[in-house]
Amino acid sequence: MAVALFDYSWDRLGDSTELEAGLAPFPADRIRRLAVLGKTEGTATLNDFSREVAILAAERAIRRHGGEALLARTTMIFSTGCEGVITPFSYVLAELADDPPVPASGPARLAIGGAATAAIPPEHRGALPHLDAVAEATRRAMAEAGLTAEQVAIVFVKSPVLPRRALAALPRAYAARAGSTGLARSVAALGVAAALGEVDRTAMTDASIGGDLSLYSRRCFAFSGTELDHNEVIVLGNRPGAGGVLVAACAGTRDLIDARAVRGLARSLGCGFDVDGEIVAPHPLRAMFLKVGVAPGGLLRGERTTVFESELDPDKHMRSAASGLIGAVFGTTRVFVTGGSEQQAPPGGGLFAAIAEARQ
């Protein structure tokens, strides 16, 4: 089940021309699982519907290629916000049926799995039932990919936000959860952490979600969404005999400007850097993902910043700074940067993940 990877961009939101061209070489009946991870331009506010436009365009292209059957085997996660020097684009991962099959004893290569939860009732969003639903979907995606918890490299989760309009039918105590994108990310991250055995599920309560920052996942990229009422999960990992040439890896970052950790993971995947720190081309990296955060209070390496003291949303500061970091290290604007690392790393930390061609 080798995984093929390509990316596509657009001149206007809603354009799927490059996606259709990218899918063309792959017979639809050979695609076992399709995963689309996209960054769209937009304000990234609760009433920003740019994600919906991008999702509808992608669905249209996938239907044209393989009908409803292929769309049912597709998991899509779109994140809004391209501030700084991020090119609006998407990565596409297609796991293809082997012909002939690869021996199970082969080298560890990239495998992918996808799953979705049922709709999360408003009263459960940001609470333990929401967490448990994410954990169960993560386990199903792992099983589909044939991955153990130790083999999982990255888990992407899109998690629904509790809309304020739902408060009309809920007790007043739910008001603190409404509209909280951070809580939607926290509950997703802890669900993944429970599924991977990174945290003890039996020790968690509702107060742990968004509250106990000593509990966190080390391999989850969590996103909040107003465009869905359920959770979408994509699992990437390296399985012996998976076939293909790709591998995935993930490492923690100390803070928003931790170029050392970014370069370290790149080196572990076979990248070279010259004496000036410039990446040596060609290099094996095929996809890059950066999850960033800033510690409560906005301090960065002991110095005050305006991340939380500005008219700009904090995530806009984070995405702008992080895109510059990746651009400086790798010389590219095609990187999946996302802000808000609640319970996906220690406070102020983040994650850098990459897919690369395996070294022989």
N, C-alpha and C positions, 0 to 999 in steps of 0.2 A: 504493500500500500504506500507507494512513494508519494511524497508531497511536492507539488509544483507551486512556485511562488512568483507572482508578478505584482506590479503596482500600476495604478492608473490615476490620472488627474483630469481636470476639466477646466474649460474657460468660463463656464457659467454653471451655477448650481442646477442640477437636474439633467445635465448632459451625461449620457452613458456610452458615448461612442467608443472611448478607449476600453471600457469594461467589456463591451461586446467583442471588440477586436482581441482582447486578451483571452477571452473564453473560447474563441473560435478553434484553436488547435486541439481542444480537449473534447472528445465525444462525451455527450452528456451522460450516457449510460455507464461510462467508466468512472465518473466522479462519485465517490462514496460519500464525501463530506466536503462542503464548500464553506469557507469562513471569510468574511469581509470585515476589515477593520479600517474605519475611515475617519479622517479629520476634515471637518467642514468649517468654512468661514461663517461667522455670525457673531451675534452679541453674547451668546452663551448665557442668556438670562432665562428665567423660568418660562417666559412666553416667546422664546426664540424657536421658530419651527423649521429652521434650516435643516435640521437632522431629518425631519420627515420628508422633505423634498429629496434629499440625497438617498434615503432609504427607498422611496417610491421609484426613483430612477434606477437604482440597482435591482429592485424587484422586477421591473419591466425588462431589463436586459437579461436577467436570469431566466425569466419565463420564456423569452424569445429563444434562448439557447436550449433549454431543457424542460420547459413547461412547469406545471405545478409540482410534478414529482421531484425535479431538481430543487425547486424553491423550498420544498419540505425538508430537503437535506442540507439546507443552508442556514447558517447562523450569522447574523449581522450585528455589529456593534459600531455605532457612529458616535463620535465625540466632537462637540462644537468648540471652536476657539482656535484661531490661527494667528494670534498676535505675535509680533516680533517678525521672524523670518521663516515662518512655517508655510510651506506650499500646501494648499488644500489638495488632498490626495487620499487614496485608499490602498492598503495591502490586500491582496487576495491569495488565499491558501486553498489549494484544491488537492485533496487526497485521492489518488487514482488507484483503481484496482490493478494488481500486478499481473503481468503477462510476460514471462511465467512468474509464479510466486517466488519471493525471496526466502531463502532458508531462515528459520527462526534463530539460527545460531549466528547470523550476520551481525555486522557492527551496529551499534546504537545510532539510530537516525530518527529524524523528526516524524512524530505521529500526532494527529490532531483528533479531537472529539468535541462534540457540541451537544448542548441540552438546554431546555427551557423549563421553567417552573410553571405551575398554574398561576392564575391571577392572584396577587397578594391582596387580601381585603384591606381596606384603609386602616382598620383598627389594629392590624398586625404589622403594618409597615414600620420599620425601625425597631422592631421588637424580636423576641426569640423565635416566634413562628416564622418570621421572615428569614432570620439567620438559618434556621433548620432547613428551609426550602432551598436556600442557596447551597448548603452543604450537600443535600441529597442530589441536586442537579449536578454539582461538581463531581460527585461519585459516579453518576451515570455517564457523564462526559469522559471521565477517566476510563470507565469500563469499555465504552465504545472505542476509545483509542488503544485499549489494551495496556494501559499504563498503571504502574503502582505509584503510591504517593512519593516514593523516593525518586522515581523517574520523571515526575512532573517538573517542568522548568518554569512555566508561566501559566497563570489562569487569568482570563479576562472576564469580568462580570459587569453587565449593565443592570442597574438596580433602580426600581421606581421610587420616586419621591412622593411623600404624602401631600396631596394638593390641599390648599387652604379651604377650598370649597367643600371638602369632606368634613370639615369641622362642624358644619351645621347639624350633622347627625351623630356627632361623637361627644363624649364628656369633655369638659374644659381642660382636663389634664393632658389631652392630646395636643394642645396648642403648641407646646414646645417642639414637637416633631414636625409640624406642618411647614412645608417649604424648605426643609433642611436638606440641602444636597450633601453636606458633610455626613449626616446621619445615614443617608442612603448608601454612601460609600463605606462607612464603618461597618454596617450590618453585613454588607456583601463581603468585605474583607475577613470578618470574623467567621462567616460561614465557610469561606475557603480554608481558613486556618483550622477550623474544626474538621473539615473533610480530609485535610492533609496531615492531621495529627500534630499541628504546630501549637495548638492550645488545647486545654482540657475543657471540653464542652460542658461537663457536669459542674464545673466551677463558675460558669457564666450565668449572669442574670440580665434582665433588661437594662439595669444600670451600667453593666459592663460595656454596652454598645455606645460608643462615643464618650464614655466616661473613664474607663480604666485603660490609659494609654500604654500601660506595660504589656497589654495583650495586643498582638498584631501578627499578621501574616508576613511572610518574607518573599512570597511569590505571586501576590495578587495585584493586578491592576484593576481597580474598581472605579466605575463611572456611575453617575446619577443620571436619571432621565425622567422627563415629564411626558415623553412620547409613548410610554409603555406602562402596563399595569402588572407586568410579570418580570422575571429575571431571565436574561440571556447569558449563557456561560460558554466560553471557548477555552479548552484546555490544550496546551502544547507541551510535549515532552519528548524524550529520547528513548526509544524502545529497540532492543536488539532485534535485528531482522526486519525492521520497518521498511527498509529499502530507501532508495533515493540518495541524495548527497547532502541534505540539509541537517543541521543540528540547532538547538535552541539553548540559550543560557541566560541566567539572570543573576544580578549582584546588587547588594545594597549600596546606596550612596549616603555619605555623611550629611550632605546638605545640598543646597541649590547650585553651588559652584564647585562641586567635587569632581573636577576633571581627572584626578588621579584614579578614582574608582572606575570612571568611564573608560579611560585608556587601559586600565588593568583587565577589565572584562574583554575588551577588544583584543588585547594581546593574547589572552587565553584562547581566543578563537582563531588565532593565526595572523592577526594584523601586525604590521611593522610600522614603527615611527622613526623618523630621522632625528638627527641631533637637535634640531629646532623644535621637535615635538609634532611635526607635520606627519600626517598619515601617508604611508608609502602606497602608491597606486601601482597596479590594481590590488584590491584587498578583498577578503572573502565575505564581508558583511553584505547581507541581502535585505535586511529589515532592522530597524532600530526603534525602541520604545523607551521613553523616559517619563517616569512618574516623579513629580517634585512636590515638595512642601516646605513650609517655613514654620519654625517653632512658635508656639503661642507667645505673643508679645512682639513678634517680628524681629527678634535679634538674630543676626547671622554672624557667626564666629565672634560673638561678644559685642558686636556693633549694632546700633539702632538702624533700622530701615523704615521705609514708609509703606511697606507691603500692606499693613493693616491700618495705616493712618493716611489714607489717600482717597480721593474721589473715585479712583479706579477699583474695580473688584480685585481682591487679592489674587485670584487665579490668573487675571490678565498680567499682573506683574510677573508671576511665576512662569507663565508660558513664554513671555517675551525674553526673560533672562535665560531660561533653559534652551530656547531655540538658538540664542547666540552662543551658548556653551557648545552645543552640538555642531553648529556651523563652524566654529573656530577649530574644533578638534578634527572633524571629518570633512569639512568643506562641502556640506550639503544642506539643503533646506527641506529635504524629504525625510522628516522624522516625526514619529507619532509622539508628540509631547502632550502631557495632560497634568493639570494641577490638582492638588488636594490628595495628600497621602495619608489621610486619617486611618489609623490602625492597619496600614499597609507597610509601615516602617516605624521606627522610633520617632518621637516628635521632632520635626524639622528635617528628618531624613527622607529618602526616596528609594527608587529602584531604577536600574538601567538594565534593559533586556535586549537581546539581539538574536537574529536568525542568521546563520552563516553557512557557507559551504564547508563541509568537514575537511579537515586535513587528512591526507591519506596516510 
